[in-house]
Each structure stands twice: as C-alpha cells, then as structure tokens.
Amino acid sequence: MSAGRALVLGVVASAAITALIWLLGRRLHGIDLLPDQGASWYYWQLPDPTVWTRVSAWTGYAAHQLAFWWLIHHAQTRVRRYTSGLHRVNVVALAVNAAFIALHTLQTHLFYDGLAQDVSIYSSQGSVILLLVVVLLMENRRRGLFLGRPAPIGRAVVGFARRYHGYLFSWAAVYTFWYHPVEATSGHLIGFFYMFLLLLQGSLFLTRAHTNRWWTLTLEAAVAVHGTLVAVMTSGPDGAWPMFLFGFLGVFVITQMHGLGLSAATRWVLAACYVGAAMVVYGLRGDLGGAAREAVRIPAIEYVLVGLLALLLWLALRAAARLRPEAESLR
C-alpha cells in the first residue's frame, strides 16, 4: 500500500475512532467528580484514586511509550531509507497505536483515571507546545523563521533535532493521550482526534507521506482550530478565543506559509486577510488595542522558545564534542 493512501485511510480511521469514543462516552456520565477549582485544576479525575487506577494508567502509558520508541529506533537503525510505500515497521507502528488506543479506552471505562491524577495539567499542554517549537526549529532552513528568512541556527543543531525529533514527538503525543481519560466531551474529542493524527504521522516515519509539506502544515495549523474551539467551549464567545486563533494564525503568516511555494502576491493576500480579520473581531469587541497585545503573545512565546531551545542544544552539542576527545584519550 502506498503511504499516501495509508495516510488518507488513517485520517478516516482517526475520525471513526473519535466517533466511537463519543458513542461510548455515555457510559461515563455517572462518574462523580470534584468541583472545578480553576485554570490549574484538571476536572476529569477521580476524587478517590486507588492503586489500581494509577497502575492501570501508568503501566499502559509506559508500555505504549516504550513500544513506540523501540519502533522508531528500529526504523532508524535497520530501515534507514524513505519510500513511497509502507515499510513493515510502519504497519506494526499503526497496529501498536491502534491497540493502545483501544487499551486506554478500555482502561478508562474500567478505572477512569489517566495520568492527570499525578502530574500537572501544564505538563500536557507544554508537551504539545514543545512539539510545535521543535518543528519551527527543524524547518528553519527550508522555510525560514521570519517572513521566509532563516534564523542563525547552526546546521548541527538542526541536524540533531531532525534526527531525534521522533522520540520527542512520540512522547508528546503518547503522554498527552494517556494524560486524559477517554472522555467524550467536545474538548476531549477534538483533542483526541488531533492526537490520533499525530500518532498517525509518527507511524508513517521513513515514508514520503511523513514529509509531505501540506500534511505537516495541516498538523501544525490544526492547533489553531483546537485551541480556539476549546477556548470557546470553556469560556464562551466572550472569552479569550481570539488570542488562540490569531496567535497561532500569526505563526502561520510569519513562518509557516513561506514553506509552501506560494507566490509573493498570495502571501500578501493571506497576510492582509489575517490583519483584516483581527481588526474586525477586536473592533466588534471594542478593543482594537487587544489585537496588538493578544495576537503577538503566542508567536512571541514560540519564537523565544525556539531561540532558547537552539541555544541549549548548541551548548549540549559543544559539551559533548569536548567530552568525546577526552573519553577517547582515556581508552
């Protein structure tokens, strides 16, 4: 089977699994949860967790994570070539992810709790942000970071990120998936569908579909849809959803659209549409100044994190290069 066809079927399967989670969600309506305690509180966790609720979640997560990491390592050390079709390891990866999705669904209906009982809500959100930041770093030379112009990030840093990003990305997707119980609220369903797409992307390593620029852009841009919809659902139409919408779309205008081969005229039109839409939304809210304050918040955070990550990787690679000769001299 071609990787492109597998990608299309995988997206359809992701939607079907999300629909199944919605249907099964009715069985979870009777579970008693504590009152919401604010932004740093994760609502969907049992008031009285047990050893078995914790063990079931952490064991399932660990098995899923280690299996995915082993598959990535196997692909990098044994396969090592890109093709237009599926390798056997891709088929195994798809099957492994499907099996663990089914396992976590069963675990939720038997024990309910995910990893959220023991870790901060910010760890789940941060893992996805880190994923997006690493993508910006990896794609710096191909599409640039600011209006098509690359930031001065060394080849060694970018090469390291490209070689090992699969381990980080699989952690972000698997950890976030197991962080939540398989609930059927609108926010959960949107998030699960997005996680399934990330798991699908991770399963198609070393195929041409994995590097398709339109597909990878879709995964990057989908966070704007997810963040905006969740913000509307949690805080209503008067909430902070414009910050997420125009923040992530700002990254698209500044960086992401410059890697698609679009003409300069098309990019100017897209930028004008972005500015016009932001002015209309904030104008209707009576807060035009908010467009300047909120729309730049998310891009600013992401670009600062790109710089910090590049610096940390550069320092780590420099330290490793210095230690290597010393270690070899001791042999």
N, C-alpha and C positions, 0 to 999 in steps of 0.2 A: 504494500500500500504506500502511496506517496505521502510525504509528510504534510503537504498542503491539504490533502483530503482528510488525513487524521486530525489536522487542526480544526477543520470545519466540523467534523463529527464530534470532536472533543468539546467544542463550544456548545453544540446542541445537547450533548450529554450533560454538560455542566448546568444548562438551563433545566433539563429534565430532573436532575438530582435536586436542584433548588426547589422545583415544584413539588417533588416528593417530600422534602423536608417540611414544606408548607402544609401538606396534607397530614403528615404525622404529628405536626405541632399541636393539634387539638388534644392529644393525649397528655400534654404538659400543662394544660390550663389550670389544673387543680393544685399545683405545687405552690406552697406558701413561701413568700419571700419577704425580706425585711423592707421597711420603707426606704425610699430613695434618700440618700444623705449628701447629695451634691455632686459636683463635677468629678471629683476624685474617687467617687464611690461607684463600684460596679454592681448594678442592681441584681443581675441574674446569677446569684449564688445562694446556696442553702444556708439558712440560719444556724443549723447544727450539723456541720460536716462530720463525717466519720472517717475512720482509717480506710475503709473500702472506697468511699467516694474519692478520696485523694489518690489512693494507689491505682485505681482504675484509670484516672485521668493521666497521671504522670507516667505510668507504665505504657499506656497506649501512645502517648506523645513520644516518649523515649524510643520505643520500637519504630515508630513511623520516621522519626528524625534520623536514627542510625541507619535504617534501611535506605533512605533517600541519599544520605551522604555516601554510603557504600556504592550505590549505583553510579553516582557522579564520579567517584574515584575510579571505579571500574571503567567507565567510559573514557576518562582522561588518560588512563594508563594502558588500556587494552584496545580500545577502538580508535580514538585519536584522529578521526577523519570525518569531514562533513559530507553528507549525501543528500539527494533529493527525496530518498525514501526513508523508511524506518529501519533502524538497527534493531537487533533482537533486544538489546538493553532498553530501547525506548518502549517496546511492547511490555517488558517487565515493569518498567517505571510506571506506565499507565495503569497496569494491573495492581501494582502495590498501592498507588494513591487511591484508586477506586476501593480497594479492600479496606484501607484505613479510614476512608470517609464513611464507609458502611460501619466499621467498628466504632468510630466515635459517635455515630448516630445511635447505635445500639447502647453504647456506654451511657449516653445522655438519658435515654429512656429507662435505663436500669438504675443509674446512680446520680444523674443530673449534672453534678458539678464538673466544670472544666478546670483549667489551671488558674483561673481568676481567683479562686479561693486563697491562693498562696502568694500571688505576685501582683504588682501594681498594674492598674489599668494603663498607665503611661508606658509600660514596657511593651504592651501590644501595639499601641499607637506608634511608639518610637521605632519599632522594628520595621514597619512599613515606610516610615519617613526615611530611615537609613537606606532602605532598598532604593527609594527614588533618588536619593542623593548620590548613591554609588552609580546609578545609571547615568546621571549627569556627568559624573567624573569619567566614566568609561567612554562616553560618546563625545567627549570634549574635542578630540582631534577631527572627528568626522563631521560634526555639525557646529562646532564652536559652543561657547557658553553664553556669550552676549552678542546677539544680533549677527550670528554667523562667525564671530571671531573667537578663536580658541583662547582659553586662559593659559598662562605659562605653567603648565603642569608637565613634569618630566615623563618621558616615554616609559621609564622603568616603573613609575607609579601607576600609570595607566595599564601597562602590561600586567603588573601584579593583580590589579583589580579585575582585569579581563580573565585572567587565568583562574582566579579563586572566587569569583563572584557567585558561582553556582552554590557553593556551600553557604554563603551568607543569605542568598535569596531563598534557598530552600528552608533555612532556619526561619526567616521572616514569615514565610507562608505557612509552614507547618506549625510553628509556635502560635501564630495568631489564630489559626484554625482550631487548635486544641485549647486555646485560652478561653474560648466561649463554649458554653453548652450549645447543642444543636437546636436552638430555639427557632421559632417561626415568626418572630416579629418582623416588621418591614425592614428595620435596620439590619437585623441579623441576616435576613435573606439576601439583601443587597451585598452585604459584606461577604457572605459565603460564596455567592456567585463570583465575586471578584477573586476570592481566594482560590476557587476552583480553576479560574482562568490562569492564575499564577502557577498553580500546581501543574496545569496542562503545559504551560510554557516550559517549566522546569523539566517535564518528562520528555520534551522534544529536543533535548540537547544534542548537538552534533548533527542537526538536520538544517536544511535551508529554511524551513518554516520558523525555526528558532531565531533566525537573524533577519526575518522579513521586516523591513523598516516600518511598514504600515501597521503590522500586527503589534510590534513592540511599542509603537507610538500609541496605539489603542490602549494597551495596558497602562502606559504612563498617564494618558489623559483620563482614563476611567476613574482615577481617584478624584477628579473634579466632580464627576457625577455622583460618586459615592459620598464624598464629603458634603456636598450641597444637599442631597436628599436626606441624609441622616440629620443634618442641622435643621432642616425644615421640619422633620418628624419630631425632633426633640424640643425645639424652641418655637415652632410655628413660623408663619410668614414674616413676622416682625423680628425674628431672631437674627443670628449672625451669619446666615447662609451666604450673603453676598461676599463675605470675606473669603470663604472657601471657594466659591465659584470664580470670582475674579482673581483671587490669589493663584489658584492652580492654572487658570487660563492665562494669567500673566506669565507664568513659566513657559507655557506653550508659545506665546507671542515672542518672548525674549529669546528662547532657546529652541524648543522642540520643533517648531515649524520650519526651521532653517536646515533640517536634515532630510527634507522630503523632495528636494529638487524643484520646488515651486519657483515660479518666476518672481522677480522683484515686485512687479505690479500686483500679483496675487497676494504677496506677503504684506504689501502696503494696505490692500483692501481688508485683509484679515485684522491687521492692527487697528485700522480705522473703525471696523465693526466692534472690536473689543472696547476701544475708548468710548465710542458712542453708546454702547450698551451699558457700560459702567456709569456714564453720566446720566442716562435715563433712569436707571434703578436708584442711584443715590439721590438724584434730583427729586424723584417721586417720594423719597423718604425725607426730603427736606434737609439733606446732609451731604452736600457736594464735597465738603472737606473730608468726609468719611472715605470717599473714593481714593484720595491720596494716602490716607492713614492706613486703611484696611487692605487695599488691593496690593500694596507693596510688602505687607507683613510676611506672608508665606514665601514669596520669592526671595526676600531678603534673608529669611532664616535658612532656606535651602542653599543659597549661594554662599553664605557664611559657613555652613556646614561642609560644603564642597571644599572650601579653602582649608578648613581645619582638618578634614579627613586627608586631603592631599599632603598637608604638612606632616601629619602623624605617620602616614605611610612612608613618606620620604625619609623621615628620621629613623623609622624602623628598618628600612632597607639599607640606609647608611650604616646603622649599628650592626646589622647582620653582615654587611660586606667587610666591616672592620674585624669582626669576631672570626670570620671564616679563615683568613690567613693565620690568625693566632692559633686556631684549633688545628689547622693542618701542620703548623710548625711543631706541635706537641706530639705528633704521631711518630 
